[in-house]
């Protein structure tokens, strides 16, 4: 199966605003992840978790940034193999991947991008979960062109009530 790359499809003004921001931190080891958590002053929540923006870059490297960061900034404006949010469980000086979603309205990766995410997590020396914790489906309305997040399997545009395509159509 050929590798799918996702181009940034979000608002141009967001991409322009973050064009000079350094790409996300490349996670190459568990020690590197811990260093990023410290250097970026990430604070675990009451459950000991830190949620980060992530992308898998063109080379299959996991890159992370603060959760409030834009995916396009984390990617350095480049295409990605996947994108979303990654939750790390931090305990006793170690971090592990707790949960991952493909929630990125800038890239709208398909759930089928999971193998690339799992490979990037393993390449970083971490253990990958069984799959996305939550799978998001994205479709563009062919009538009004609005971006839609599919909820409860209902393929109807939230803006104009038109039927949405069954297949991913955001290329």
C-alpha positions, 0 to 999 in steps of 0.5 A, spaced: 500 500 500 503 506 497 504 511 503 499 517 503 502 524 505 497 529 507 498 536 505 496 542 509 489 544 507 487 549 513 487 556 513 492 560 509 493 565 514 494 560 520 500 557 515 503 564 514 503 566 521 507 560 523 511 560 517 517 562 521 516 557 527 521 552 528 518 545 526 516 540 532 521 537 537 523 530 533 522 525 538 528 520 537 528 516 544 525 516 551 530 520 554 529 525 548 522 526 550 523 527 557 528 532 555 523 536 551 518 535 557 523 539 561 525 544 556 518 546 554 516 546 561 510 541 560 506 540 566 503 534 567 495 534 569 492 532 575 492 525 572 500 525 570 498 526 563 501 531 558 497 532 551 502 534 545 500 536 538 504 531 534 506 530 526 509 524 523 514 528 518 516 525 511 521 521 514 517 517 519 520 521 525 515 523 530 515 531 532 511 534 538 510 541 540 505 544 545 498 542 545 496 549 543 501 549 537 498 549 530 500 542 526 502 546 520 508 549 525 510 542 528 510 540 521 514 546 518 509 547 513 511 540 510 506 534 508 505 529 514 504 522 514 499 523 520 498 528 525 493 529 531 494 529 539 498 525 543 497 524 550 503 522 555 503 519 561 509 521 566 511 518 572 517 517 576 522 520 571 519 516 565 513 518 560 510 513 555 504 514 550 498 513 553 493 515 547 493 518 540 488 521 536 488 523 529 485 530 531 488 535 526 483 540 522 489 542 518 491 536 515 485 531 516 489 525 516 485 518 515 484 513 521 488 509 516 495 513 517 495 509 524 501 504 522 505 510 520 504 513 527 505 506 530 512 506 526 514 513 528 513 511 536 517 505 536 522 508 532 522 513 538 524 507 542 517 508 545 511 503 546 505 504 541 498 503 543 493 498 539 491 504 535 488 511 535 484 512 542 479 516 537 478 516 530 476 522 527 473 522 520 473 529 516 470 530 509 469 537 505 462 538 503 461 538 495 456 543 495 458 549 500 466 546 501 465 546 509 470 542 512 466 537 517 468 532 522 463 526 522 460 525 528 456 518 530 457 516 522 452 521 520 455 524 513 451 530 512 454 537 512 453 541 518 453 547 515 448 546 509 445 539 510 448 536 504 450 529 503 457 528 504 462 523 500 463 516 504 470 517 501 476 522 504 476 528 499 480 533 502 486 532 497 
